[in-house]
């Protein structure tokens, strides 16, 4: 949309060559004129440049046409006056031309940034059609409209100036000066003439593909043939990364991937456990109103900007740098980042992380509260919000879930787990952990800071676990470097390697002693998942991170990684290396014979234990399962098996056991038996965590042998999902009814029920509906009215919470037509 160029204001006496006369944004009031005093000295000072250029008759004629007489102090008379620029206002008094005045200089009346057209070409039209948002390395067009005549090549020289940050600097690349005539070849910015009309000029501008991203100020200097220079502030624009540009470090050569990892504003985050993977719908909403401004504000709130804003802005051309800044700002451990992490199960002063269904509400709350951290988030919330910010800035990003994810605190690539003689995990012994699932991001970028071949997808983990260069962030770590064991490459590659490929060591603690039970080489890093491209299916990308478990290549890579870590490690690393000499590969539910290994397999594995569920583990129902026992030896076995169940948080932290049992089982040679078990809902309901995870364990020992057998299984309890029906056709700017059907799955009454519904392009903001009380197993529905404001493929996300449960979820994909 055409608009007036803003005046460039400066103190009196500065940049005198750019002083060109007097134009105002409004006619001075009578009161202002009445209070004016003549000051011949000041008038002469201000008008000297006009006199020198024989412009005074025109200026006098202008003053007289407004009814002003005598000498006036211009700086006092015209509060809105600009001493080296102009503000054009169609309602203000028009410029007057005195008879006999020389031909007027080339003056800009207004400018058309062509925001709507440019934004479509730059894939930013979903953000706005009113503001100019462009991508680096790609040209955009603007049109200058002149007040009195057209542009004359050879007589008029047009010079553009772009600036970003509070301290723009040519040397740092945060200020650029470039001519339409191309006389400033040193600038990487380019200006080209497109069309030259009678009183207009269309120009193409292009930022280099390495330019710093952010908010820019666009100015123009017009050097006319009479020797004066006019300076105008044309307006602002936002510059973003460009995955469509081959010269950009974030270039992605697949259009389907660009649509999925930059443009798509919804997706799925995978949760549960490796035996029961469920998609959690999420509204990324990177193109929603004000999100781009919040993302830029996030950069300005970072510690890097606060300490050295000039250098920070200069480095914003690097996706490696930006990704680390954003990663640190998503959590609030070092600064006023977006989210407070909380794994305590106490969320009374905030929102339970399981309740969130999108990033928009989180980012807008952070902004609305003066950038105070939002309570609360856990790994999937950190990753989802980071995905929103990175996609908004133009960096291809996806959300990754790793099941059975290692957290190696001592850097020896061994995750130590400690059990008591009932088979329960001992929390006070746990320094290392295996998270039931962990969520991070992958961002696509070239890496000039590491050897060739390690660009592409990079791991970034905003969950505050360990510090990196003094801040709580992780990455970017090359996914290929993780697979190849190149753990010495920047950034935090060793930590990322341990999340997907550490070994797990089990220890039995009794009588103040620790007994090594088992080393498992393949239990960490399973079913690494992300949403498929342009599909709602799950994509397993485990092979991107490691070679097949049990293969020679996988062990060779592990040993290489360990060897690289040895240089900076002490005895812990040597201990881990010695343990590698006799690994045993066993699955979670498979048999685990845990006595001291020997060369004869019959001595290593003689009895197997395995859990098997009899019914689907639905919330509100009893959990029924059996312990399968098998004697694989030619001798009878008398077993004592201690069984226990305890709730887990998704990060692997155990809660106290709420169920225990002891079984005495006699097995004849090669005999199999089952031992039935049941955990009533009334027993587990009051101990259940928000993550709805229960770990059942069995530790068996044979009567006449020190041999011990450990088996465990993680159960995720399921809720019935919310159903969403769209009533009628979805059309932009046409009313639409959405029916949401939900139920209380429990055999008891629940209170404080709240339903939240959202969806980018469908709802202007998150809808919150107070439901109140739901009777046992009661089914209900509500109908919401909305008006879609964006076309294309959309998704509605819904969540129901109560005092008994927090995250009954549902979603519905919907296509919105542009017109009937």
JORA-V454798 format. One line per field, one symbol per residue. psi: psi as a letter, one per 20 degrees, with the letter a starting at -180 (. if undefined). Layout:
psi=???
This chain:
psi=pqrppqqoqrqpiqlhijpjapqqiqpqrhgghhiqqqnhggghghighgghjkiggggghgghhjkpqapqohhhhnhjqpilbqppoiirpqpqoqpiqrpqroppgrqoilgggghghjkjhhgqihqoorqqjpqqqqpppqhhrrpophhppppqpqqqrimqpghijjpqpqqhikimihpiqppqpfqoagkrppqpqpqqijqpqapqpprppoorhiiqpppqohaqrpprqniiohiqijppjoghhghgighpjraqppacriinpqpoqpogkijrpihhhhghhghiiqhgghgnhggghhijiohggghhggghihrjhiamagppqokijokhkbpphihqjrhghghhggghjkkpqpprqaghgghghhgggghgijppqrpppopmpqnohjkjkpopppqaiijqpogiiogqqopgqqpaqpqpqqnijrqqikacppppoipogqqokiqnrpappphhhghjjmijqqpkhgghghhikqqppppppqkjqpppgqppijipnqlpqrprplqjrppokhihhqrppiqhgghggghggghhihhjrchghhghhhhiimqpoqrgirqnpjrpqaiohhhgohpqqpqpqhqpnppiqqoprqopqpojrjqqpoqpppqrpqqqrijipqrqqipqqppoppprpkqqqqoqqpoqhhhigiiprhikppopqpoqqpgjqipqppqrpppppqqprpppppnrqoqpjpqpppppprqoirkqqqrkppppprppigphrppppohdpprpkpprqqpqpropjqraprpppqppqaihqimorrrpqpppqhr.
